[in-house]
Amino acid sequence: MKVARPVLRGPGPSNGLGLPDRVCDGFTASFDDLNLVSCAGFAPVLRLAERAGLQRLAAEHVRVDKPGGRFAGVKVPALVAGMVAGADSIDDMDLLRHGGVGRLFAGARAPSTLGTFLRTFTFGHVRQLDAVASRLLVNLAGRAPLLPGAAELAYIDVDDTVRQTYGYAKQAAGRGYTGVKGLNALIATVSTPTSAPVIAAARLRKGSTNSVKGAHRLVADALVTATTAGATEMRVLRADSAFYSQEVIAACRRHNSCFSITARQDCAVRKAIAAIDPHAWTPIKYTHAIFDEEQQRWISDAEVAETSYTAFTSKGKDKQVSARLIVRRVPDLNPANQNPLFTVYRYQLSRPGARCRRCHRPVSPGRSPNPPCGSLRNGLSTVSAIRCGWAGSTGWGSCCRDTGNVSPAPRRG
């Protein structure tokens, strides 16, 4: 490895210390040793991807009949390999030709070749990459313990995130609910109580889109992938109130899955909360809770209760959903409400709707403990650096999904 010395540049006159006015203390490193690899652990990850059939799946399912779109079985693994090595733009894919990387990975292509490949994509080709990603996850689950215990219980978490973009030429960029100009990514992950989440489905959308738009189709894809990957017994979909829709719940029911989705506090929900028996509230372990040994219960300001509720009553009978509504309440500690004549409570709907009592967690917070965007955020944050159209950027995001599954986050203890 050759490391260049710090370079001092400054067109202006020197200051009183004899140094230029502008100082650059950056280092440049180049790996030109044929036996040197800059990324530790690069070889076993690529070997795992090869054994899981990444190259074969890309060659079978991705067909781009345009100049520069051939040999997908080589170019898709090259994109994934570059991301594993740390590339966050097309230009960074040149690191696959540094040092001894070429001896480990024979499918390296020039960054311009990979960029041309992505620019030939349409939405149909993106769906072909999605088929590759879902089958790759199934193969990985069969070769590595990605989802231990999935045959008994698996969680499917759905959420979306907005990744900021820059400039005016980025296709589909817009301002959504966050007010940030960028692209919206809808992601679903699969996890178990003892495993880290892996990405089951992902979709890159324009920045101004609504969170729930197309979510039922992504939920259906994620449930099919999770079932094929080994989640055959009990599957629980978890999502926040942005995905509280009849279409999402219907997708869960079609695939025989439980659901736990935060409901919006509209007039019908508030009426159901007001009808709960005052003696039905049970204290739960919450912030600053104290366990009473004599009474064998938690003494806490937070309480939880359960009632029955029928959602979407404005729709037809076949589209209405009857489920359990689980509510958590805490006293309103607003300083403006001091010395009230009666206690004022704040209510939070704590993921209502699970059809199975033994798998539902009534005191879970409003967001999933396994945020589905975490495994993919670092990769999607580089979408703004990809000089491609919307379809090419979506193809880059699909490769990020493969990279996240091949090298997932560490398992929780």
ABEGO torsion letter per residue (X at the ends): XBBBBBBBBBABBBBAAGBBABBBABBBBBBABAABBABBGAAAAAAAAAAAGAAAAAAAABBBBBBGABGAAAAAAAAAAAAAAGBABAAAAAAAABEAAAAABAABBBAAAAAAAAAABBAAAAAAAAAAAAAAAAAAAAABBABBGAAABBBBBBBBBBBBBBEAABBGBBBBAAGBBBBBBBBBBBBBAABBBBBABBBBBBAABBAABGAAAAAAAAAAAAAAAGBAABBBBBBBAAABBAAAAAAAAAAGBBBBBBBBBBAAAAAAAAABBAAABBBBBBBGBBBBAAAGBBBBABBBBBBBBBBGAABBAAABBBBBBBBBBBBBABAAABGBABBBBBBBBBGBGBABAAABBAABBABBABBAAAAAAAAAAAAAABBBBAAAAAAAAAAAAAAAAABBBBBBX
